[in-house]
Amino acid sequence: MSNRSYAEFAIADAKALLTRLASQAGARALAISRRPVSLPEVRALIAADIMNGGLPN
């Protein structure tokens, strides 16, 4: 496999992880606030998840 193939795989994997994080954080914030959630709020929740030791299940 070429370096480009590895890079493309890594990018796809990172996008999937970020999508999962954003989905979980957004759903959690929506459940708590019962209102639409802004992108900065989702980013803050993702950062908090990472700082607290990883991804929620």
Secondary structure, DSSP 4 states (H G I P E B T S, - for coil): --HHHHHHHHHHHHHHHHHHHHHHHHHHHHHHHSS---HHHHHHHHHHHHHTTS---
